Amino acid sequence: MKISETVHFDWYKNLFVVLVLVACVVASATMTDADFAEVIQGGPQVTAFLERFMQPDFSYIPTLIDPMIRTIKMSVLGTVIGFAVAVPLAFLATTVVTRNQVVTAIFRFILDVVRTIPNLLLAALTVAIVGIGEFSGVITIAVFTLGVVSQLIFETIETVDEGPIEAAEAVGATRVQIAFWSIAPQVMSQLASYLFYAFEINVRASTVLGYVGAGGIGVILNSSLGLLRYDRVSVIILMIFVVVAVVDFLSEAVRRRLA
């Protein structure tokens, strides 16, 4: 038997996949009126942008320190508030705690609704209700944290050991007592890990909330882009990158110790 007879080339399948992908790209470009020629024609503009962007104005850094601190404070407060609300709601969103399908379904529906609202849309709605400023950012981050963390928590609760729960039920413990003494100790380390994970995400998210007036360094980033001060934009992005990298490192270190 020849080697060529033992090798099977599914070239026609690969060709079919490529043709399907090409057809999808062409159809998407047609439906969205995308013009790739305009992208090529915009080359000189991209070059001009990069020339100014690659000359950061480091003298602008002192002006950014206070907005960056406010952004971090906004992230911390929003994360803590959202997490504090998410924990009890997540406990009520699982039948392991409630033993009631109706109650669990109601709270899961509420959390699903919260989780489906995009961050920027939520920030825009909050700004329209309570006004421009860091308070809007705190509310936005708190609601976002509630939606993300609550799902992680109730999925974790559903995997706990049923032994302590059955023992507590056998001696007549209430649902609240079971949640505190039989379930919470089993998920405490995961809860702390989720808290730092949410904070890590929120530091990134809070930097762009300023585009809709939610305060923080995002407001300065938006204004610098509007004024075409790309030298300042590059400095702002560098500062955000450094802060996010530090927060990511600290958060990962803490989560590893808790694991």
C-alpha positions as MATLAB code, in Angstrom:
seq = 'MKISETVHFDWYKNLFVVLVLVACVVASATMTDADFAEVIQGGPQVTAFLERFMQPDFSYIPTLIDPMIRTIKMSVLGTVIGFAVAVPLAFLATTVVTRNQVVTAIFRFILDVVRTIPNLLLAALTVAIVGIGEFSGVITIAVFTLGVVSQLIFETIETVDEGPIEAAEAVGATRVQIAFWSIAPQVMSQLASYLFYAFEINVRASTVLGYVGAGGIGVILNSSLGLLRYDRVSVIILMIFVVVAVVDFLSEAVRRRLA';
ca = [
       0.000    0.000    0.000;
       1.308    3.399   -0.926;
       1.610    6.159    1.659;
      -0.600    8.403   -0.476;
      -3.391    5.830   -0.166;
      -3.333    5.987    3.640;
      -3.535    9.795    3.829;
      -6.951   11.360    3.478;
      -7.096   14.998    2.447;
     -10.459   16.580    3.159;
      -9.624   19.482    0.882;
     -13.172   19.788   -0.386;
     -14.478   20.239    3.178;
     -11.888   22.898    3.923;
     -12.687   24.623    0.641;
     -16.378   24.595    1.510;
     -15.691   26.190    4.924;
     -13.528   28.890    3.309;
     -16.202   29.656    0.724;
     -18.865   29.908    3.436;
     -16.699   32.307    5.455;
     -15.981   34.437    2.397;
     -19.686   34.537    1.551;
     -20.520   35.609    5.128;
     -17.926   38.397    5.037;
     -19.140   39.660    1.665;
     -22.778   39.521    2.786;
     -21.958   41.360    6.014;
     -20.025   44.045    4.141;
     -22.911   44.489    1.706;
     -25.559   44.738    4.429;
     -23.518   47.240    6.479;
     -22.376   49.295    3.462;
     -18.747   48.687    4.399;
     -16.229   50.041    1.922;
     -12.748   48.588    2.291;
     -11.447   51.130   -0.227;
     -12.155   53.890    2.298;
     -10.024   52.062    4.830;
      -7.100   52.049    2.417;
      -7.673   55.684    1.466;
      -7.559   56.623    5.162;
      -3.944   55.534    5.423;
      -2.505   59.088    5.542;
      -4.902   59.992    8.348;
      -3.833   56.933   10.319;
      -0.199   57.914    9.839;
      -0.877   61.456   11.059;
      -2.691   60.099   14.105;
       0.134   57.718   14.986;
       2.742   60.459   14.624;
       0.975   62.546   17.285;
      -0.022   59.556   19.376;
       3.579   58.315   19.620;
       4.697   61.614   21.167;
       3.127   61.395   24.646;
       2.956   64.544   26.764;
       4.402   63.258   30.038;
       4.046   66.704   31.616;
       0.293   65.986   31.713;
       0.703   63.103   34.193;
       0.258   65.230   37.386;
      -3.147   66.321   36.092;
      -4.211   62.685   35.698;
      -3.362   61.489   39.200;
      -6.492   62.805   40.904;
      -8.929   61.526   38.208;
      -7.209   58.143   38.303;
      -7.569   57.967   42.091;
     -11.250   58.877   41.772;
     -11.636   56.122   39.188;
     -10.120   53.552   41.560;
     -12.306   54.766   44.433;
     -15.333   54.532   42.170;
     -14.405   50.956   41.277;
     -13.841   49.937   44.900;
     -17.107   51.404   46.178;
     -19.176   50.096   43.276;
     -17.661   46.617   43.589;
     -18.297   46.419   47.345;
     -21.902   47.625   47.043;
     -22.685   45.321   44.129;
     -21.067   42.347   45.846;
     -22.947   43.004   49.100;
     -26.252   42.939   47.223;
     -25.257   40.008   44.997;
     -24.507   37.573   47.839;
     -28.000   37.379   49.403;
     -29.712   37.479   46.006;
     -27.489   34.663   44.739;
     -28.376   32.570   47.808;
     -32.066   33.128   47.054;
     -31.502   32.176   43.402;
     -30.666   28.557   44.132;
     -32.924   25.737   45.309;
     -30.116   24.437   47.517;
     -30.939   27.321   49.860;
     -34.623   28.022   49.264;
     -35.948   24.536   48.412;
     -38.569   26.455   46.459;
     -38.604   26.432   42.663;
     -40.877   29.492   42.396;
     -38.710   31.730   44.601;
     -35.573   30.589   42.808;
     -37.119   31.232   39.379;
     -38.181   34.765   40.357;
     -34.758   35.781   41.625;
     -32.960   34.177   38.685;
     -35.202   36.097   36.303;
     -34.344   39.355   38.090;
     -30.622   38.606   37.910;
     -30.904   37.640   34.240;
     -32.519   40.995   33.469;
     -29.774   42.863   35.329;
     -27.071   40.892   33.549;
     -28.406   41.627   30.059;
     -28.086   45.439   30.367;
     -24.861   46.619   28.632;
     -22.445   48.591   30.784;
     -22.416   51.781   28.716;
     -26.189   51.763   28.293;
     -26.599   51.361   32.039;
     -24.179   54.234   32.633;
     -26.063   56.454   30.180;
     -29.361   55.703   31.904;
     -27.837   56.350   35.312;
     -26.367   59.672   34.193;
     -29.771   60.696   32.797;
     -31.406   59.898   36.159;
     -28.912   61.099   38.787;
     -26.679   63.398   36.725;
     -23.051   63.524   35.622;
     -20.364   62.472   38.089;
     -18.723   59.639   39.988;
     -21.966   58.704   41.737;
     -23.387   57.546   38.408;
     -20.264   55.474   37.872;
     -20.600   53.866   41.299;
     -24.204   52.871   40.620;
     -23.289   51.492   37.198;
     -20.420   49.423   38.551;
     -22.549   48.178   41.448;
     -25.314   46.950   39.124;
     -22.793   45.405   36.741;
     -21.080   43.630   39.647;
     -24.447   42.394   40.873;
     -25.209   40.793   37.529;
     -21.821   39.140   37.035;
     -20.993   37.988   40.556;
     -24.467   36.716   41.438;
     -24.364   34.103   38.689;
     -20.915   32.913   39.744;
     -22.064   32.628   43.347;
     -25.271   30.683   42.810;
     -23.529   28.316   40.406;
     -20.942   27.690   43.115;
     -23.628   27.124   45.750;
     -25.237   24.453   43.587;
     -22.030   22.382   43.765;
     -21.660   22.345   47.575;
     -21.683   19.180   49.658;
     -25.261   18.307   50.628;
     -24.154   16.469   53.784;
     -23.975   19.491   56.140;
     -27.257   20.808   54.709;
     -29.084   17.525   55.365;
     -27.636   17.380   58.872;
     -28.850   20.904   59.638;
     -32.294   20.097   58.249;
     -32.461   16.976   60.402;
     -32.075   19.010   63.609;
     -34.678   21.559   62.513;
     -32.486   24.463   61.381;
     -34.161   27.285   59.466;
     -33.237   28.160   55.896;
     -31.300   31.220   57.103;
     -29.359   29.145   59.627;
     -28.576   26.557   56.966;
     -27.337   29.279   54.614;
     -25.075   30.758   57.295;
     -23.683   27.631   58.940;
     -23.888   24.877   56.316;
     -23.455   26.594   52.954;
     -21.506   29.817   53.539;
     -18.412   28.105   55.048;
     -18.130   25.910   51.950;
     -18.127   28.816   49.487;
     -16.369   31.529   51.510;
     -13.035   31.265   49.696;
     -14.769   31.347   46.320;
     -16.750   34.423   47.372;
     -13.560   36.286   48.222;
     -12.051   35.232   44.910;
     -15.110   36.497   43.023;
     -14.897   39.818   44.869;
     -11.358   40.470   43.668;
     -12.205   39.180   40.205;
     -15.082   41.662   39.966;
     -12.843   44.491   41.153;
     -10.299   43.581   38.498;
     -12.963   43.810   35.785;
     -14.484   47.001   37.161;
     -11.196   48.907   37.134;
     -11.036   48.302   33.392;
     -14.709   49.112   32.861;
     -14.650   52.298   34.939;
     -12.059   53.894   32.654;
     -14.521   54.021   29.759;
     -17.632   55.023   31.704;
     -16.534   58.649   31.455;
     -17.583   58.628   27.802;
     -21.194   58.947   28.968;
     -20.433   61.257   31.888;
     -20.011   58.708   34.666;
     -16.891   60.412   36.015;
     -13.314   59.319   36.513;
     -10.418   59.445   34.106;
     -12.697   58.460   31.238;
     -14.046   62.025   31.150;
     -10.550   63.409   30.541;
      -9.882   60.717   27.941;
     -13.061   61.637   26.106;
     -12.302   65.369   26.208;
      -8.725   64.825   25.022;
      -9.975   62.819   22.058;
     -12.511   65.528   21.279;
      -9.781   68.184   21.313;
      -7.538   65.995   19.128;
      -4.863   66.026   21.842;
      -3.536   62.605   20.939;
      -0.305   63.264   22.844;
      -2.406   63.423   26.021;
      -4.493   60.449   24.942;
      -1.377   58.275   24.758;
      -0.355   59.309   28.283;
      -3.838   58.554   29.627;
      -3.822   55.129   27.981;
      -0.366   54.399   29.408;
      -1.531   55.342   32.912;
      -4.650   53.193   32.573;
      -2.506   50.297   31.345;
      -0.144   50.580   34.318;
      -2.967   50.782   36.866;
      -4.874   47.874   35.321;
      -1.695   45.770   35.189;
      -0.978   46.435   38.865;
      -4.573   45.642   39.868;
      -4.538   42.459   37.775;
      -1.290   41.325   39.414;
      -2.506   42.012   42.954;
      -5.909   40.472   42.297;
      -4.423   37.309   40.816;
      -1.987   36.995   43.723;
      -4.808   37.286   46.257;
      -7.039   34.843   44.386;
      -4.240   32.302   44.218;
      -3.723   32.511   47.984;
      -7.444   32.040   48.546;
      -7.712   29.095   46.150;
];
